Amino acid sequence: MDTFIGLIQREEHLLERLFYVSQRQLELVRSGNMTDLITHLGQRQQLWNVFESLEEQMQPYKAVPAEMRHWKDEAERQAAEQSLNHCKSLLEDIMANDHTSLDETAAQKAETESQLERIQRAKNVVPAYAKHSKLPSNGR
């Protein structure tokens, strides 16, 4: 069984990986590469599953008030505090990247829908012009 500090450090390492994954996700959104984005999101979900598992393993430790926790020494306590603060910062950065990705994906979706509407209108207009035109619609 892992110690609290061991779990914190594993979580910190995992969040560092997830941060880089969130940056890559944003790059894929911006490039419009939806095929790679879908694959990437599947891999990302696997990391989140590991994160959730770590969080579950940490629950018994988190139930103990901070002032009641026993540390090997002051250095271990400080290392845990530093790692926890880094984890918090990483989570904030990951969430910010996710928010930006969602916003940009929504904007791309709206633009695509707008383009499809214009295409549909043009598709509907062409037969009307052909019908009223003096030029034959099928001939050259």
C-alpha positions in Angstrom: 0.0 0.0 0.0 1.3 3.5 -0.9 1.9 6.1 1.6 0.1 9.4 1.4 3.2 11.2 0.2 3.7 8.4 -2.4 0.1 8.8 -3.7 0.5 12.6 -3.8 3.7 12.3 -5.9 2.1 9.7 -8.2 -0.9 12.1 -8.7 1.5 15.0 -9.3 3.3 13.0 -12.0 0.0 12.0 -13.6 -1.3 15.5 -13.6 1.9 16.7 -15.3 1.2 14.1 -18.0 -2.5 15.3 -18.2 -1.4 18.9 -18.5 0.7 18.1 -21.6 -2.2 16.0 -22.9 -4.5 18.9 -22.5 -2.1 21.2 -24.4 -2.0 18.6 -27.2 -5.8 18.5 -27.2 -5.9 22.2 -27.7 -3.4 22.0 -30.6 -5.6 19.3 -32.2 -8.7 21.4 -31.8 -7.0 24.4 -33.3 -5.7 22.4 -36.2 -9.2 21.0 -36.9 -7.8 17.5 -36.9 -10.9 15.8 -35.5 -9.8 12.2 -36.3 -6.6 12.5 -34.2 -8.6 14.5 -31.6 -11.0 11.6 -31.1 -8.1 9.1 -30.7 -6.4 11.5 -28.3 -9.5 11.9 -26.2 -9.7 8.2 -25.7 -6.1 8.0 -24.5 -6.8 11.0 -22.3 -9.7 9.3 -20.7 -7.5 6.4 -19.7 -5.3 8.9 -17.8 -8.3 10.4 -16.1 -9.4 6.9 -15.0 -6.0 6.4 -13.3 -6.4 9.8 -11.7 -9.8 8.9 -10.3 -8.3 5.6 -8.9 -5.6 7.6 -7.2 -8.1 9.9 -5.7 -10.0 6.9 -4.3 -6.8 5.6 -2.8 -6.1 9.0 -1.2 -9.6 9.2 0.5 -8.6 7.5 3.8 -5.7 9.9 4.1 -7.7 13.0 3.2 -10.2 12.0 5.9 -7.5 12.8 8.5 -7.3 16.5 9.3 -4.0 18.0 8.1 -2.9 18.8 11.6 -3.4 15.2 12.7 -1.3 13.6 9.9 1.9 12.0 10.9 5.0 12.7 8.8 8.4 11.1 8.8 9.9 14.5 9.3 9.3 18.2 8.4 10.9 17.7 5.0 8.3 15.1 4.1 5.5 17.4 5.2 6.9 20.3 3.2 7.3 18.0 0.1 3.7 16.9 0.4 2.5 20.4 0.7 4.5 21.5 -2.3 3.3 18.6 -4.3 -0.3 19.3 -3.3 0.0 22.9 -4.3 1.6 21.9 -7.6 -1.3 19.4 -8.2 -3.8 22.2 -7.6 -2.0 24.5 -10.1 -1.8 21.7 -12.7 -5.6 21.0 -12.3 -6.4 24.7 -12.8 -4.2 24.8 -15.9 -5.8 21.6 -17.3 -9.3 22.9 -16.7 -8.4 26.2 -18.4 -7.1 24.3 -21.4 -10.2 22.2 -21.4 -12.4 25.3 -21.2 -10.5 26.9 -24.1 -10.8 23.6 -26.2 -14.5 23.5 -25.6 -15.0 27.1 -26.5 -13.0 26.8 -29.7 -14.7 23.6 -30.6 -18.1 25.2 -30.2 -17.0 28.1 -32.4 -15.8 25.7 -35.1 -19.1 23.8 -34.9 -21.0 27.1 -35.2 -18.9 28.1 -38.2 -19.4 24.7 -39.9 -23.1 24.8 -39.3 -23.2 28.3 -40.9 -21.3 27.1 -43.9 -23.6 24.1 -44.3 -26.6 26.4 -44.1 -25.1 28.6 -46.9 -24.5 25.5 -49.0 -28.0 24.3 -48.4 -29.4 27.7 -49.4 -27.3 27.8 -52.5 -28.4 24.2 -53.4 -32.0 25.4 -53.1 -31.4 28.5 -55.2 -29.7 26.8 -58.1 -32.8 24.9 -59.3 -34.9 28.0 -59.1 -32.5 30.0 -61.3 -32.3 27.1 -63.7 -36.1 26.9 -63.9 -36.5 30.5 -64.7 -33.4 30.8 -66.9 -33.6 30.8 -70.7 -30.6 28.5 -70.7 -31.2 24.8 -70.6 -30.4 23.4 -67.2 -28.9 20.1 -68.5 -27.4 21.2 -71.8 -24.3 22.9 -72.8 
